[in-house]
Amino acid sequence: MFFECDALIIGGGPSGLITGSLISKKGFKTIVLEEHKEIGRPEQCTGLVSWRIGNIPQELVLNRIETARFRFGKRYFEVSSPKKMVVIDRTGYDKHLAVKSLESMVEIKTGERAVGLKDGKIITNRGNTYLGRMIVGADGPNSITAKLVGLKQPGNVLFAIQCVAKGVFEQDVVELRFEPEFSKDGFAWVVPLSSNRARIGLVTEDNPLPRMRILLKKFDLEAIGKPVGDSVRYGIMNRTVAHGMILVGDAACQVKPFSLGGLVYGRICSEIAGEACVRALEEDALEEDFLKEVYDSAWKKTIGKALKKGLWMRRFFNLIRRVPASFVFIKTMSLGLLAGKILDPDFLEGKS
Ligand SMILES: Cc1cc2nc3c(=O)[nH]c(=O)nc-3n(C[C@H](O)[C@H](O)[C@H](O)COP(=O)(O)OP(=O)(O)OC[C@H]3O[C@@H](n4cnc5c(N)ncnc54)[C@H](O)[C@@H]3O)c2cc1C
């Protein structure tokens, strides 16, 4: 079948749903294609976010976090953010955004995977053809939209995996663990949901599953259900627009290079993406140069510095983890306090 719309969004994750809602609210016909049968499933995210996630229903907040502990074996330092981080119900968050999209008259088509591009139209796994005046690639870290239009995503790819585990946890402390047995180039995390349940996971350059088994065994934790995961990609893309097309969220690497969280930057950039698409559709200005100005430059102006700080932080941590004693040094030299200032969890100091 053939479908036509003003904005065709590929990917029904948070970035696609937020962008789609904003466009549709302005009266433009918007279709979201999501490859999975159900929005928000599988849940492959720990859901640790700052207050910058914006207003979300209270029932989606599962826990509040006061302290982040950076640990290397017995050595550690702690950082407290002036405002609490929250752990959200990620499936619930996606479903909440989907309901808001439907209320804004977005058409969500699940089980529909974009597989190709022919004569400017998107072809799906079901053999359907979609023509959108604007195409928004919100299809995650391995974006097919980027490939189809020749936009190069950075080659920095890691693999993240997580599960819920039973154990004994400090309810308001997140632990980030930098021991090489869990990850050589990333870290492992313990994000409590309560005092006896936590989301635990790790991100690494190689196969994460054997490392996950080590993590569970070492801390005597019992996994509830199978670990799930995905790749994560970080870096700064040269270009996130093409004629009549933009990328947003993980597809555009709008991901914190240090912690690899993407929900907050994704939300911020989706709002910029929504406004940019509305302008492009209203002014019938689909040229790459226009989209570069209203979207690519605009989002880089907002989070570009933060991305650079995150890349710096990643390099710094990869350096100090080779000298475990530096964790004690940071603690004893009160660098934790300094880190507390540097460590705005989103590196967006001054922005609410
Ligand atoms: C294990 C793990 C833990 C994480 N923990 C955190 C965390 O604690 N905090 C945080 O901020 N971030 C975290 N992240 C990152 C976070 O999940 C992402 O940044 C966020 O999901 C990005 O949203 P998005 O909408 O841009 O992309 P996604 O959520 O990846 O959504 C993309 C959507 O596109 C769909 N799709 C892909 N290809 C196609 C196609 N060809 N056709 C149609 N649909 C398609 C996918 O099915 C998916 O639903 C974690 C990631 C992982 C893997």
PDBQT file of the ligand as one rigid body, heavy atoms in Angstrom, charges set to zero:
ROOT
HETATM    1  C1  LIG A 401      21.432  -1.193  28.302  1.00  0.00    +0.000 C 
HETATM    2  C2  LIG A 401      21.170   0.298  28.088  1.00  0.00    +0.000 A 
HETATM    3  C3  LIG A 401      20.963   1.107  29.181  1.00  0.00    +0.000 A 
HETATM    4  C4  LIG A 401      20.727   2.489  28.998  1.00  0.00    +0.000 A 
HETATM    5  N1  LIG A 401      20.511   3.259  30.095  1.00  0.00    +0.000 NA
HETATM    6  C5  LIG A 401      20.260   4.590  29.953  1.00  0.00    +0.000 A 
HETATM    7  C6  LIG A 401      20.003   5.414  31.077  1.00  0.00    +0.000 A 
HETATM    8  O1  LIG A 401      20.032   4.965  32.227  1.00  0.00    +0.000 OA
HETATM    9  N2  LIG A 401      19.744   6.729  30.866  1.00  0.00    +0.000 N 
HETATM   10  C7  LIG A 401      19.714   7.276  29.613  1.00  0.00    +0.000 A 
HETATM   11  O2  LIG A 401      19.488   8.490  29.472  1.00  0.00    +0.000 OA
HETATM   12  N3  LIG A 401      19.942   6.500  28.522  1.00  0.00    +0.000 NA
HETATM   13  C8  LIG A 401      20.209   5.179  28.655  1.00  0.00    +0.000 A 
HETATM   14  N4  LIG A 401      20.421   4.399  27.555  1.00  0.00    +0.000 N 
HETATM   15  C9  LIG A 401      20.351   5.033  26.232  1.00  0.00    +0.000 C 
HETATM   16  C10 LIG A 401      18.884   5.257  25.853  1.00  0.00    +0.000 C 
HETATM   17  O3  LIG A 401      18.215   4.032  25.871  1.00  0.00    +0.000 OA
HETATM   18  C11 LIG A 401      18.822   5.898  24.453  1.00  0.00    +0.000 C 
HETATM   19  O4  LIG A 401      19.634   7.031  24.434  1.00  0.00    +0.000 OA
HETATM   20  C12 LIG A 401      17.395   6.263  24.074  1.00  0.00    +0.000 C 
HETATM   21  O5  LIG A 401      16.607   5.122  23.971  1.00  0.00    +0.000 OA
HETATM   22  C13 LIG A 401      17.401   6.997  22.735  1.00  0.00    +0.000 C 
HETATM   23  O6  LIG A 401      16.088   7.218  22.298  1.00  0.00    +0.000 OA
HETATM   24  P1  LIG A 401      15.808   7.289  20.725  1.00  0.00    +0.000 P 
HETATM   25  O7  LIG A 401      14.353   7.474  20.577  1.00  0.00    +0.000 OA
HETATM   26  O8  LIG A 401      16.738   8.246  20.094  1.00  0.00    +0.000 OA
HETATM   27  O9  LIG A 401      16.242   5.871  20.176  1.00  0.00    +0.000 OA
HETATM   28  P2  LIG A 401      15.650   4.448  20.559  1.00  0.00    +0.000 P 
HETATM   29  O10 LIG A 401      15.080   4.427  21.910  1.00  0.00    +0.000 OA
HETATM   30  O11 LIG A 401      16.720   3.455  20.202  1.00  0.00    +0.000 OA
HETATM   31  O12 LIG A 401      14.431   4.297  19.567  1.00  0.00    +0.000 OA
HETATM   32  C14 LIG A 401      14.629   3.993  18.216  1.00  0.00    +0.000 C 
HETATM   33  C15 LIG A 401      13.406   3.230  17.769  1.00  0.00    +0.000 C 
HETATM   34  O13 LIG A 401      13.516   3.020  16.356  1.00  0.00    +0.000 OA
HETATM   35  C16 LIG A 401      13.090   1.721  16.059  1.00  0.00    +0.000 C 
HETATM   36  N5  LIG A 401      13.732   1.384  14.790  1.00  0.00    +0.000 N 
HETATM   37  C17 LIG A 401      15.049   1.138  14.549  1.00  0.00    +0.000 A 
HETATM   38  N6  LIG A 401      15.248   0.894  13.241  1.00  0.00    +0.000 NA
HETATM   39  C18 LIG A 401      14.032   0.991  12.652  1.00  0.00    +0.000 A 
HETATM   40  C19 LIG A 401      13.599   0.840  11.311  1.00  0.00    +0.000 A 
HETATM   41  N7  LIG A 401      14.455   0.541  10.325  1.00  0.00    +0.000 N 
HETATM   42  N8  LIG A 401      12.277   1.009  11.037  1.00  0.00    +0.000 NA
HETATM   43  C20 LIG A 401      11.385   1.303  12.027  1.00  0.00    +0.000 A 
HETATM   44  N9  LIG A 401      11.757   1.438  13.338  1.00  0.00    +0.000 NA
HETATM   45  C21 LIG A 401      13.062   1.291  13.622  1.00  0.00    +0.000 A 
HETATM   46  C22 LIG A 401      13.572   0.893  17.236  1.00  0.00    +0.000 C 
HETATM   47  O14 LIG A 401      12.832  -0.283  17.359  1.00  0.00    +0.000 OA
HETATM   48  C23 LIG A 401      13.334   1.842  18.391  1.00  0.00    +0.000 C 
HETATM   49  O15 LIG A 401      12.057   1.684  18.957  1.00  0.00    +0.000 OA
HETATM   50  C24 LIG A 401      20.685   3.025  27.694  1.00  0.00    +0.000 A 
HETATM   51  C25 LIG A 401      20.898   2.200  26.590  1.00  0.00    +0.000 A 
HETATM   52  C26 LIG A 401      21.138   0.852  26.773  1.00  0.00    +0.000 A 
HETATM   53  C27 LIG A 401      21.367  -0.033  25.567  1.00  0.00    +0.000 C 
ENDROOT
TORSDOF 0
